[in-house]
Amino acid sequence: MRQFVDDSSDPWVAFVARAEGGDYKGAYYLVMEPAGGDGGGSVALTDVRWNSTRTAERTLATMSGVELRRRLRSALGRAGRLASV
C-alpha cells in the first residue's frame, strides 16, 4: 500500500489487488482509492499487472508521486470521471 496526493493535494491510496481465477500470470493489478474512503471511489488499473505480490509491492514502493498521479489521471479518464484540477 502506498499513500500519495493527487494534483489537487487530495490524499489517495494505491494498493495491489488479486484477480479471481487459477492463472497466476498477471493475477495482481493496481487499484487506487481516495484515502479514508469506503472503496466506493476506487479505480482499478487492470492494465498494470504483476505475477506476484512481491514484484507488485516492490514496483509500487518505487513509483514516484508523479507516476502515481499520471496513472490516476489516466484511470479516472478511462472511468469517465474527471480528475480534480
C-alpha contacts under 8 A as a table, 3 or more apart, distances in Angstrom:
res1	aa1	res2	aa2	distance
1	M	13	V	6.77
1	M	14	A	5.65
1	M	15	F	4.37
1	M	16	V	7.06
1	M	57	E	7.45
1	M	60	L	7.63
1	M	61	A	7.99
2	R	13	V	5.59
2	R	14	A	5.07
2	R	15	F	6.30
2	R	60	L	7.02
2	R	61	A	6.81
3	Q	11	P	7.02
3	Q	12	W	5.76
3	Q	13	V	4.44
3	Q	14	A	6.23
3	Q	35	A	7.73
4	F	11	P	5.81
4	F	12	W	5.40
4	F	13	V	6.29
4	F	14	A	7.73
4	F	65	G	6.34
4	F	68	L	7.50
5	V	8	S	7.46
5	V	9	S	4.95
5	V	10	D	5.21
5	V	11	P	4.38
5	V	12	W	5.65
5	V	65	G	7.56
5	V	69	R	7.45
6	D	9	S	5.15
6	D	10	D	5.45
6	D	11	P	6.52
6	D	12	W	6.93
6	D	69	R	5.54
6	D	72	L	7.78
6	D	84	S	7.90
7	D	10	D	7.44
7	D	69	R	6.89
7	D	84	S	6.83
7	D	85	V	6.69
8	S	84	S	5.95
8	S	85	V	6.18
10	D	34	P	7.76
11	P	34	P	6.18
11	P	35	A	5.38
12	W	32	M	6.77
12	W	33	E	5.63
12	W	34	P	4.28
12	W	35	A	4.56
13	V	32	M	5.59
13	V	33	E	5.47
13	V	34	P	6.13
13	V	35	A	5.44
14	A	30	L	6.99
14	A	31	V	5.68
14	A	32	M	4.36
14	A	33	E	6.66
14	A	60	L	7.86
15	F	30	L	5.96
15	F	31	V	5.40
15	F	32	M	6.41
15	F	60	L	7.67
16	V	28	Y	6.35
16	V	29	Y	5.58
16	V	30	L	4.88
16	V	31	V	5.97
16	V	53	T	7.52
16	V	56	A	6.79
16	V	57	E	7.23
17	A	28	Y	5.54
17	A	29	Y	5.49
17	A	30	L	6.40
17	A	31	V	6.66
18	R	27	A	5.53
18	R	28	Y	4.44
18	R	29	Y	6.38
19	A	27	A	5.11
19	A	28	Y	6.10
19	A	29	Y	7.39
20	E	27	A	7.52
21	G	24	Y	8.00
21	G	27	A	7.92
23	D	26	G	7.89
23	D	27	A	6.77
24	Y	27	A	5.04
24	Y	51	N	5.96
24	Y	52	S	7.67
25	K	50	W	7.22
25	K	51	N	4.93
26	G	29	Y	7.25
26	G	49	R	4.96
26	G	50	W	4.73
26	G	51	N	4.69
26	G	52	S	7.91
27	A	49	R	6.86
27	A	50	W	6.46
27	A	51	N	5.84
27	A	52	S	7.49
28	Y	49	R	5.46
28	Y	50	W	5.10
28	Y	51	N	6.21
28	Y	52	S	6.59
28	Y	53	T	6.80
28	Y	56	A	7.13
29	Y	44	A	7.59
29	Y	45	L	6.58
29	Y	46	T	5.48
29	Y	47	D	7.34
29	Y	48	V	5.54
29	Y	49	R	4.41
29	Y	50	W	6.30
29	Y	56	A	7.74
30	L	44	A	6.11
30	L	45	L	5.20
30	L	46	T	6.51
30	L	48	V	5.88
30	L	49	R	6.88
31	V	42	S	6.86
31	V	43	V	5.77
31	V	44	A	4.35
31	V	45	L	5.80
31	V	46	T	7.98
32	M	42	S	5.48
32	M	43	V	5.37
32	M	44	A	6.42
32	M	45	L	7.87
32	M	72	L	7.19
33	E	37	G	7.03
33	E	39	G	6.31
33	E	40	G	7.98
33	E	41	G	5.77
33	E	42	S	3.95
33	E	43	V	6.25
34	P	37	G	5.43
34	P	39	G	7.70
34	P	41	G	6.44
34	P	42	S	6.78
37	G	40	G	6.98
37	G	41	G	7.13
38	D	41	G	7.61
39	G	42	S	5.27
43	V	75	A	6.51
43	V	76	L	7.00
43	V	79	A	7.54
44	A	75	A	7.30
45	L	48	V	5.70
45	L	75	A	6.25
46	T	49	R	6.50
49	R	56	A	7.78
50	W	53	T	7.41
50	W	55	T	6.59
50	W	56	A	5.65
51	N	55	T	7.20
51	N	56	A	7.70
52	S	55	T	5.43
52	S	56	A	6.23
53	T	56	A	4.91
53	T	57	E	5.88
54	R	57	E	5.37
54	R	58	R	6.14
55	T	58	R	5.16
55	T	59	T	6.09
56	A	59	T	5.22
56	A	60	L	6.09
57	E	60	L	5.05
57	E	61	A	6.02
58	R	61	A	5.15
58	R	62	T	6.41
59	T	62	T	5.28
59	T	63	M	6.30
60	L	63	M	5.31
63	M	67	E	6.11
63	M	68	L	6.64
64	S	67	E	5.17
64	S	68	L	6.35
65	G	68	L	5.09
65	G	69	R	6.12
66	V	69	R	5.19
66	V	70	R	6.12
67	E	70	R	5.07
67	E	71	R	6.17
68	L	71	R	5.18
68	L	72	L	6.09
69	R	72	L	4.98
69	R	73	R	6.17
70	R	73	R	5.24
70	R	74	S	6.28
71	R	74	S	5.05
71	R	75	A	6.10
72	L	75	A	5.09
72	L	76	L	6.05
73	R	76	L	5.21
73	R	77	G	6.07
73	R	82	L	7.98
73	R	83	A	5.82
74	S	77	G	5.12
74	S	78	R	6.25
75	A	78	R	5.17
75	A	79	A	6.13
76	L	79	A	5.00
76	L	80	G	6.26
76	L	81	R	5.04
76	L	82	L	6.18
76	L	83	A	6.20
77	G	80	G	5.13
77	G	81	R	5.57
77	G	82	L	6.08
77	G	83	A	7.25
78	R	81	R	7.49
